[in-house]
Structures are given as C-alpha cells and as structure tokens.
Amino acid sequence: MPMRTTTQQRSLMFLMFLRAAIALQTAAIFFQAVTAGLLLSSPHGEALHSAGARGMYAAAMLYVLTAILVWRPGGGSPMPILYSAGFLVLASVQVVLGIAHVVTLHVPLGILMFGLSALQLGQVLAGRRTRADAAV
C-alpha cells in the first residue's frame, strides 16, 4: 500500500470538511422546511424558524470557508467556491424575502435551495471526482 504524502492527507482532510459542511447546510435547510410548517400551525413556530434561519446562514458561510480551504491550502478545484458563494447569495436573498414577508418568493426559493443543496451533497457523497480526489 503506497504511503500518502502530507499534501494528499491534507487535501483529503479538507475534502472531508467540505462534505461535512454541505451535509450541515442541507440539514439546516431541511430544518427550515420543518419549522416553516410549524410556523403555520404553532405559535412557537416563528421563533424556531427565525433561529433556524440564523443557523442556515451560518452553515452557508461555513460552506464558503471550507470551499476556500479545499481550494487554497488543500490544492483542490476552485469550483466549490463558486457553488458556495452562489448559495450564500441565495441565502441572503432568502433572508431578505423572509424579513419582508414575501412568502410568494420565499417559499419557492427555499425549495430551490434545498434541492440544490441536496444535489450538491449527493454529488460529493457519491464520490464525484474533483481535482483533490484525482490527486490522491
């Protein structure tokens, strides 16, 4: 069994962090969908949905940070940075729409964000090869 270099080990470690960040983001968005249902049926739903929005936004920022770490010190592809930055923009629009109570755009955008996050998670977990994977 060949020995892995320190660079390859670091690259795999950052890729593992990227997978975890995407999984956390997807779980946070799913939590938002659940609390959106509670928002309609429970007086405590608004507090949960508001707290979940903060968590989802933090997860999106963590995704950006880990994508940068995969690219720069990890030696991976810069493409995850584009995905994560685009997702952070969508999350920002989602927050603005939620604060403004524009439900007609807020709900479909939330569904789109969950679908995109689940798609990205599926691609990463399925082992879709990136430059970081190909280097190993």
trRosetta pair geometry for C-beta under 8 A, 3 or more apart (Angstrom, degrees):
i j d omega theta_ij theta_ji phi_ij phi_ji
4 8 4.4 -121 -173 89 99 127
4 9 5.2 121 118 -56 122 85
4 12 7.7 -13 179 -4 156 137
4 136 7.0 -7 -127 -143 117 93
5 8 4.8 97 54 8 77 101
5 9 7.1 -141 96 -4 41 87
6 9 5.6 -55 -147 38 33 112
6 10 6.2 34 154 -19 67 106
7 10 5.8 -54 -146 37 29 110
7 11 6.3 33 153 -22 63 107
7 75 6.3 38 180 -6 106 150
7 135 7.9 -80 125 147 105 135
8 11 5.5 -51 -146 35 32 115
8 12 6.5 31 155 -17 64 104
8 135 6.4 -157 -109 122 85 99
8 136 5.1 120 -158 -106 111 80
9 12 5.8 -55 -150 37 31 110
9 13 6.3 33 151 -22 64 106
10 13 5.5 -53 -147 35 33 114
10 14 6.4 30 155 -15 66 104
10 73 6.8 -86 155 141 130 95
10 74 6.1 -151 130 -116 88 63
10 75 7.9 86 92 10 104 105
11 14 6.0 -55 -148 38 29 107
11 15 6.3 30 152 -19 63 109
11 70 7.8 74 -152 -152 64 68
11 74 4.7 114 -117 -174 59 82
11 75 5.3 -54 -92 54 116 103
11 76 6.3 140 -151 -55 97 91
11 132 4.6 -172 179 -156 109 97
11 135 6.1 -37 134 75 173 131
11 136 6.8 -159 89 -59 126 102
12 15 5.5 -55 -145 38 32 114
12 16 6.4 38 153 -23 65 103
12 132 7.5 163 -74 159 42 107
12 136 6.4 70 -65 -85 107 145
13 16 5.7 -51 -152 32 31 114
13 17 6.7 33 148 -18 63 103
13 74 7.8 -144 67 -113 74 108
14 17 5.4 -50 -151 35 38 114
14 18 6.5 43 148 -23 66 101
14 66 7.1 164 -170 -169 77 79
14 69 5.1 -152 -140 127 117 96
14 70 4.5 165 141 -96 115 61
14 73 7.0 163 -71 85 149 90
14 74 3.5 -100 54 -89 157 138
14 76 6.9 -146 100 -11 125 128
14 132 7.2 -116 79 -142 105 152
15 18 5.4 -47 -149 31 36 116
15 19 6.7 39 151 -19 63 100
15 70 6.0 91 -80 -126 56 114
15 74 7.0 149 -40 -174 73 144
15 76 6.7 138 -76 -78 94 146
15 130 7.4 178 -119 55 120 130
15 132 5.0 175 -69 120 123 143
15 133 7.0 119 -131 -63 161 78
16 19 5.7 -49 -152 33 34 113
16 20 6.5 33 150 -17 64 105
17 20 5.6 -55 -149 38 34 112
17 21 6.2 36 152 -23 67 105
17 66 4.8 -152 127 -140 102 121
17 69 6.8 -21 86 87 142 136
17 70 7.5 -161 70 -63 99 94
18 21 5.7 -52 -145 34 31 111
18 22 6.5 28 156 -15 64 105
18 63 7.9 73 -148 -146 66 65
18 66 4.8 171 -91 140 60 117
18 67 6.4 90 -121 -83 109 56
18 69 7.9 -161 -62 72 92 95
18 70 5.0 17 -56 -57 134 140
18 80 6.2 -24 -150 -166 136 164
18 124 6.8 -138 121 -148 100 144
19 22 6.0 -57 -149 38 30 108
19 23 6.3 30 153 -18 64 109
19 121 7.9 95 -155 -141 67 70
19 124 5.2 -178 -106 142 81 125
19 125 6.5 110 -147 -78 114 71
20 23 5.6 -55 -146 38 31 112
20 24 6.2 34 154 -21 65 106
20 66 7.8 -159 65 -122 85 165
21 24 5.7 -52 -147 36 30 112
21 25 6.4 33 153 -20 63 106
21 59 7.2 157 -169 -171 70 74
21 62 5.0 -156 -136 124 108 97
21 63 4.5 156 148 -96 117 60
21 65 7.8 -163 -119 64 152 82
21 66 4.3 -170 -20 25 155 152
21 67 7.8 -124 87 -36 151 75
22 25 5.6 -52 -147 36 32 113
22 26 6.3 32 154 -19 65 106
22 63 6.3 88 -78 -120 57 112
22 117 6.9 175 -168 -166 79 80
22 120 5.6 -128 -150 117 130 107
22 121 4.8 174 139 -90 112 77
22 124 5.6 108 51 30 160 155
23 26 5.8 -54 -147 37 30 110
23 27 6.3 30 154 -17 64 107
23 121 5.9 108 -84 -132 58 121
23 125 7.9 83 -74 -63 106 119
24 27 5.8 -56 -147 39 30 110
24 28 6.3 32 154 -22 65 106
24 59 4.9 -154 124 -137 98 115
24 62 6.8 -20 84 83 139 141
24 63 8.0 -160 69 -62 99 91
25 28 5.7 -54 -148 34 30 112
25 29 6.5 26 155 -16 64 105
25 56 7.3 81 -149 -153 64 67
25 59 4.2 164 -93 143 64 116
25 60 6.0 95 -125 -77 117 55
25 62 7.5 -162 -61 67 97 100
25 63 5.2 13 -53 -55 142 132
25 87 7.4 33 -178 153 150 148
25 117 5.4 -136 119 -146 104 129
26 29 5.9 -54 -148 36 31 108
26 30 6.4 33 152 -19 64 106
26 114 7.3 93 -147 -149 70 65
26 117 4.4 175 -92 139 77 113
26 118 5.6 111 -138 -79 124 59
26 120 8.0 -162 -65 66 114 92
26 121 4.9 -20 -41 -40 152 148
27 30 5.6 -53 -147 37 33 113
27 31 6.4 39 151 -23 64 102
27 59 8.0 -156 61 -127 80 160
28 31 5.5 -50 -151 33 33 115
28 32 6.7 39 147 -23 62 100
28 52 6.8 161 -170 -171 77 82
28 55 5.1 -155 -137 122 117 97
28 56 4.1 164 143 -97 118 68
28 59 4.4 -176 2 6 155 156
29 32 5.3 -46 -153 29 38 117
29 33 6.9 42 148 -21 64 97
29 56 5.8 96 -74 -130 59 122
29 110 7.2 170 -163 -167 96 79
29 113 5.7 -149 -134 119 140 104
29 114 4.6 -179 138 -94 127 78
29 117 5.4 134 17 39 152 157
30 33 5.6 -48 -155 30 38 113
30 34 6.7 37 148 -17 65 102
30 114 6.6 106 -73 -134 61 117
31 34 5.6 -53 -152 36 36 112
31 35 6.2 27 154 -12 69 108
31 52 5.0 -155 120 -138 107 125
31 55 7.2 -19 80 86 144 135
31 56 7.5 -160 64 -65 104 101
32 35 5.9 -57 -141 44 31 105
32 36 6.2 41 154 -30 64 102
32 49 6.8 78 -145 -143 68 75
32 52 4.9 170 -86 136 69 128
32 53 6.7 87 -113 -77 115 60
32 56 5.6 8 -49 -55 130 147
32 110 6.4 -134 121 -152 125 122
33 36 5.6 -47 -148 26 30 116
33 37 7.1 31 152 -16 59 100
33 110 6.8 155 -83 150 80 121
33 111 8.0 86 -103 -90 116 63
33 114 6.4 26 -48 -76 130 152
34 37 5.9 -56 -164 33 34 110
34 38 6.7 30 144 -14 66 106
35 38 5.0 -49 -146 40 44 115
35 39 6.2 61 149 -34 67 95
35 45 6.0 152 -175 -161 71 78
35 48 4.3 -150 -133 118 122 105
35 49 4.1 172 134 -81 117 70
35 52 5.0 173 19 3 155 152
36 39 5.3 -40 -151 21 34 121
36 40 7.2 31 152 -15 58 100
36 45 7.8 80 -143 177 11 118
36 49 6.1 96 -77 -114 51 125
36 107 7.3 130 -173 -113 149 89
36 110 7.1 113 -57 135 156 168
37 40 6.0 -57 -161 33 35 108
37 41 6.6 -5 156 10 67 114
37 45 7.7 -129 93 -136 40 135
38 41 6.1 -80 -141 55 34 89
38 42 4.7 -31 -174 33 81 121
38 44 7.2 -45 159 86 119 75
38 45 3.5 179 123 -111 80 104
38 48 5.9 1 88 63 143 140
38 49 7.2 -172 71 -47 99 98
39 42 7.4 -46 -79 52 13 77
39 45 3.6 -167 -82 136 36 124
39 46 5.7 89 -129 -72 90 56
39 48 7.7 -139 -65 65 79 95
39 49 4.9 11 -68 -32 121 147
40 45 6.9 -80 15 113 37 172
41 45 6.8 104 54 -47 58 145
42 45 4.4 121 68 -36 90 99
43 46 7.7 -41 176 12 42 100
44 47 5.6 -50 -169 37 65 112
44 48 6.3 61 139 -18 82 106
45 48 5.7 -61 -149 42 36 109
45 49 5.9 33 158 -20 72 110
46 49 5.8 -56 -141 39 29 109
46 50 6.1 30 158 -20 64 109
47 50 5.8 -56 -146 37 28 112
47 51 6.4 25 156 -15 63 107
48 51 5.8 -57 -146 40 30 108
48 52 6.0 31 155 -19 65 110
49 52 5.6 -54 -144 39 30 114
49 53 6.5 40 152 -28 63 100
50 53 5.7 -46 -151 24 31 115
50 54 7.1 31 151 -15 60 99
51 54 5.9 -52 -158 32 37 111
51 55 6.6 34 147 -15 66 107
52 55 5.4 -55 -148 40 37 113
52 56 6.1 39 154 -22 70 104
53 56 5.7 -51 -143 36 30 111
53 57 6.3 30 156 -18 63 106
53 94 7.9 -160 -140 122 102 105
53 95 6.2 122 179 -109 120 87
53 98 6.4 -156 -113 97 147 166
54 57 5.9 -56 -148 37 29 109
54 58 6.4 29 153 -18 64 107
55 58 5.6 -54 -147 38 32 111
55 59 6.3 34 153 -21 65 105
56 59 5.6 -52 -148 35 32 113
56 60 6.5 35 151 -21 64 102
56 91 6.5 -166 131 -138 98 119
57 60 5.6 -49 -150 33 34 113
57 61 6.6 33 151 -16 64 103
57 91 5.4 150 -109 159 70 128
57 92 7.9 89 -128 -77 109 56
57 95 6.4 33 -80 -66 130 133
58 61 5.7 -53 -150 37 34 110
58 62 6.4 38 150 -21 65 104
59 62 5.5 -50 -147 35 34 114
59 63 6.5 42 150 -25 63 101
60 63 5.5 -47 -152 29 34 117
60 64 6.9 37 149 -19 62 99
60 84 7.3 155 -172 -168 67 79
60 87 5.6 -150 -141 123 105 100
60 88 4.8 146 152 -97 115 69
60 91 4.4 -111 -35 -19 172 163
61 64 5.6 -47 -154 31 38 113
61 65 6.5 38 149 -18 66 104
61 88 6.6 84 -80 -115 55 121
62 65 5.5 -53 -148 37 35 113
62 66 6.2 29 156 -14 68 106
63 66 6.1 -56 -143 41 28 105
63 67 6.3 32 155 -23 63 107
63 84 4.3 -167 129 -133 97 113
63 87 6.5 -26 95 78 148 139
63 88 7.5 -168 70 -57 107 95
64 67 5.8 -57 -148 34 28 112
64 68 6.6 28 154 -18 63 104
64 81 7.2 63 -149 -141 67 65
64 84 4.4 170 -86 138 56 122
64 85 6.0 86 -117 -75 109 61
64 88 5.5 8 -54 -46 129 140
65 68 5.9 -56 -154 34 31 110
65 69 6.5 27 150 -16 65 107
66 69 5.4 -53 -146 39 38 113
66 70 6.3 43 153 -24 68 100
66 84 7.8 175 61 -98 78 160
67 70 5.7 -48 -148 32 33 112
67 71 6.5 27 154 -15 63 107
67 80 3.9 -152 -135 121 105 101
67 81 4.5 161 135 -80 120 54
67 83 7.2 -169 -114 61 150 89
67 84 4.2 -160 -10 5 150 146
67 85 7.9 -121 78 -28 151 77
68 71 5.8 -60 -149 39 32 108
68 72 5.9 3 168 1 71 113
68 81 6.0 77 -76 -102 63 110
69 72 6.7 -59 -123 47 25 91
69 73 5.9 -26 -158 42 65 104
69 74 5.9 72 142 -20 63 114
70 74 4.4 -54 -151 55 35 151
70 76 4.2 -31 156 42 87 142
70 77 7.8 -13 128 51 109 57
70 80 5.9 21 67 54 140 145
70 132 6.2 -71 -174 -51 98 153
71 74 6.6 49 16 53 13 98
71 75 7.9 176 -176 26 28 1
71 76 5.4 -83 -90 72 41 81
71 77 6.7 -62 -106 98 86 26
71 78 4.7 65 -131 -96 137 62
71 80 7.0 -157 -49 54 102 98
71 81 5.7 -18 -27 -37 150 120
74 132 5.9 -4 145 -112 111 129
75 131 7.5 -119 137 122 73 107
75 132 6.5 127 89 -104 75 80
75 135 6.4 17 118 -24 123 174
76 80 7.3 10 120 15 129 123
76 130 5.8 24 -162 132 107 125
76 131 5.5 144 -156 73 52 92
76 132 3.4 -23 -101 -50 102 113
77 80 6.7 107 88 -3 89 85
77 130 5.0 -120 9 -173 122 102
77 131 4.3 129 -53 15 88 111
77 132 6.8 -106 0 -16 76 85
78 81 5.1 -39 -175 23 72 122
78 82 7.1 73 135 -20 80 94
79 82 5.7 -51 -157 31 45 111
79 83 6.6 41 150 -15 72 103
79 130 7.4 -145 50 -135 120 111
80 83 5.4 -53 -146 39 42 113
80 84 5.9 36 158 -16 73 108
80 130 7.7 0 -34 -127 110 152
81 84 6.0 -57 -141 42 28 105
81 85 6.0 26 159 -18 65 110
82 85 6.0 -55 -138 39 26 107
82 86 6.2 27 159 -17 62 109
83 86 5.9 -60 -150 38 25 110
83 87 6.3 24 153 -19 63 109
83 120 6.1 137 175 -116 141 138
84 87 5.5 -53 -147 37 33 113
84 88 6.4 37 152 -22 65 102
85 88 5.6 -49 -148 33 34 113
85 89 6.7 38 150 -20 63 100
86 89 5.6 -50 -152 32 35 113
86 90 6.6 35 149 -16 65 103
87 90 5.5 -50 -149 37 37 113
87 91 6.3 40 150 -21 67 103
87 113 7.2 108 -148 -143 86 94
87 116 6.9 -172 -101 115 101 129
87 117 7.0 94 -134 -81 136 90
88 91 5.4 -49 -145 36 34 114
88 92 6.4 39 151 -23 64 101
89 92 5.6 -51 -151 32 32 113
89 93 6.6 31 152 -16 64 103
90 93 5.7 -53 -149 38 34 110
90 94 6.2 39 150 -24 65 107
90 109 6.8 -173 -170 -177 95 106
90 112 7.5 -123 -159 102 139 109
90 113 5.5 167 136 -95 132 107
90 116 7.7 80 45 53 173 153
91 94 5.3 -52 -147 35 32 118
91 95 6.5 36 153 -22 64 101
91 113 7.1 107 -76 -135 68 145
92 95 5.8 -50 -150 31 32 111
92 96 6.6 29 152 -15 63 105
93 96 5.8 -56 -150 38 33 111
93 97 6.2 31 153 -17 67 108
93 109 6.6 -119 108 -165 109 155
94 97 5.8 -57 -145 40 29 109
94 98 6.2 30 155 -21 64 109
94 106 6.6 99 -152 -142 67 72
94 109 5.4 -164 -94 119 89 126
94 110 6.3 107 -138 -76 125 74
94 113 6.5 -15 -66 -35 147 153
95 98 5.7 -57 -147 36 29 112
95 99 6.4 27 157 -17 65 105
96 99 6.0 -55 -147 36 29 108
96 100 6.2 18 157 -8 64 113
97 100 5.8 -63 -143 47 29 105
97 102 4.6 -85 -158 61 82 107
97 105 5.2 -114 -143 94 141 105
97 106 4.2 -179 128 -82 116 85
97 109 6.5 103 43 34 160 148
98 101 7.4 29 -179 -75 33 37
98 102 8.0 -81 -59 43 21 71
98 106 5.3 115 -77 -134 64 133
101 106 7.9 -65 -158 -19 23 148
102 105 4.9 -2 131 38 111 105
102 106 5.6 137 86 -30 67 99
103 106 5.2 -59 -124 42 33 114
103 107 5.8 30 179 -20 72 107
104 107 7.3 -40 -133 29 13 102
104 108 7.7 0 161 2 45 110
105 108 6.4 -65 -151 46 35 101
105 109 5.9 31 158 -19 71 116
106 109 6.1 -65 -148 40 22 109
106 110 6.4 26 155 -23 62 109
107 110 5.6 -54 -149 32 30 114
107 111 6.6 30 154 -18 64 103
108 111 5.5 -52 -149 35 37 112
108 112 6.3 39 152 -19 67 104
109 112 5.5 -51 -147 38 35 114
109 113 6.2 37 153 -21 66 105
110 113 5.7 -52 -145 35 31 112
110 114 6.5 31 155 -18 64 103
111 114 5.9 -53 -149 35 31 110
111 115 6.4 31 153 -17 63 107
112 115 5.7 -58 -150 38 31 112
112 116 6.2 27 156 -16 67 108
113 116 5.8 -55 -144 39 30 109
113 117 6.1 28 158 -17 65 109
114 117 5.9 -58 -144 40 28 109
114 118 6.1 27 158 -17 65 110
115 118 5.9 -57 -143 39 27 109
115 119 6.2 30 156 -21 63 108
116 119 5.6 -53 -146 35 30 114
116 120 6.3 28 156 -16 64 106
117 120 5.8 -53 -147 38 31 109
117 121 6.2 33 153 -19 64 107
118 121 5.6 -53 -144 38 32 113
118 122 6.2 35 155 -21 64 105
119 122 5.7 -55 -149 35 29 112
119 123 6.5 28 154 -18 63 105
120 123 5.8 -54 -149 35 32 111
120 124 6.3 26 156 -15 66 108
121 124 5.9 -59 -145 40 30 106
121 125 6.0 19 161 -10 67 113
122 125 6.0 -60 -137 44 26 103
122 126 5.8 26 162 -22 64 113
123 126 5.9 -57 -141 36 24 110
123 128 4.5 -20 180 1 83 143
124 128 6.7 -63 -85 37 29 100
127 133 7.2 129 -170 -135 73 155
129 133 4.7 -132 -142 84 66 132
129 134 5.5 75 177 -58 113 91
130 133 5.0 99 47 9 66 99
130 134 7.0 -130 98 -4 34 91
131 134 5.4 -54 -139 40 35 112
131 135 6.3 43 157 -30 65 102
132 135 6.0 -51 -152 25 29 113
132 136 7.5 25 151 -20 57 103
133 136 6.1 -62 -164 27 37 109
